[in-house]
């Protein structure tokens, strides 16, 4: 473990104290896991505290642990299904930190929005809402970002069918786009048979 990582790890324990639910170090990176109730406060401390100074939010993404490692959550066996992972950067200290928070409910996963702390969280949180169905409480414009208006479900959830629920096509008779249940017909794949003489220089 590098001196910089050790310094950050010590600072996190000193500043956050009991709000540190878990702190993992692997491959030269730190992952801080916090409770959903502490998530917003912890993020604000990470940004504003002089010893930490994480000025930039690089990314926010959703996670679905329902089939992690063939159905096992590894060390998160008793943890909820959905989590939100944020990647932070401190330019002044040259530190990076991954922050993970698990949503309490699997049926309606909810975590606090951090868009008021870092404006870059806006579309990242909308993307996680769209693709995983994670609700960010306090987000002022939480709506789908990547899928179509009539899209059903959340396509990055592990139980979402790879073919989807409905398909969209243009109907020439109705002169408009129509939605209908997905129909997938089995295709017969016939290998190409080479019949040309001297193909590839053979005799």
BELHUJO-V702186 format. One record per backbone hydrogen bond with DSSP energy under -0.5 kcal/mol. CO is the residue of the C=O (numbers start at 0). NH is the residue of the N-H. If there is no record, write none. Layout:
co->[CO CO]
nh->[NH NH]
This chain:
co->[1 2 3 4 5 6 7 8 9 10 11 11 12 15 16 18 21 23 25 28 29 30 30 31 32 32 33 34 34 35 37 38 39 40 41 42 43 44 45 48 48 52 55 55 58 60 62 62 64 66 67 68 72 73 75 80 81 82 83 84 85 85 86 86 87 88 88 89 89 94 96 96 97 98 99 100 108 109 110 113 113 117 118 119 120 121 122 123 124 125 126 127 127 127 128 130 130 134 134 135 136 138 140 147 153 156 160 164 166 168 168 169 170 170 175 177 179 182 186 187 188 191 192 195 197 198]
nh->[5 6 7 8 9 10 11 12 13 14 15 16 16 18 19 20 32 30 28 25 97 23 32 99 20 21 101 37 38 38 41 42 43 44 45 46 47 48 53 51 52 54 57 88 86 84 64 82 67 69 71 71 75 76 78 64 102 62 100 60 87 98 57 58 96 55 90 93 94 89 87 98 31 85 33 83 134 103 136 116 117 120 121 123 124 125 126 127 128 129 130 131 132 133 132 155 156 110 136 138 112 141 142 150 156 159 163 181 179 170 177 171 174 175 170 168 166 184 188 189 190 193 194 198 200 201]
